[in-house]
């Protein structure tokens, strides 16, 4: 099986901009991951109209950007259902400024929360743990990097926040997301 990977974040930015889409790769990935964690089945294909409505006033995306989105949702689904705990939050490369990465994380988390809402999940359908996870994510979406503080310390804290976001997403998927089909093994007598 070939390992599917996404293009570099900066290349994704270029593709989305060239197609005149006002969405960042972080927002796109967060929205799609939120839909998956809210229980969307990516195999049904009903994610595209939701993506178009949320990001482009209902208009379809050009081919290259649509391919990026399809690859993104496929990879996110594979990571969330693969049992390897390897789900990744799509953010700019570590060589980018911490301020840009912080903004992208805020965009990702906000879009993730929106994605959960788009698939129809309401607070009444959530366990107390999931409500707490969403409350954490709501707070994280409001966080920012303070240019006046020690950037090295903030970089370390930022990595911890990313890890917390990853765990939050996997926790929500464990409760609400589509589970992988497991093959039943025959019983040997």
Secondary structure, DSSP 8 states (H G I E B T S, - for coil): --------HHHHHHHHHHTT----HHHHHHHHHHHHHTT--GGG-THHHHHHHHHHTT----HHHHHHHHHHHHHHHHHHHSSS---------TTS-HHHHHHHHHHHHHHHHHHHHHTT--GGGS-HHHHHHHHHHHHHHT----TTS-HHHHHHHHHHHHHHHHHHHHHHHHHHS------------
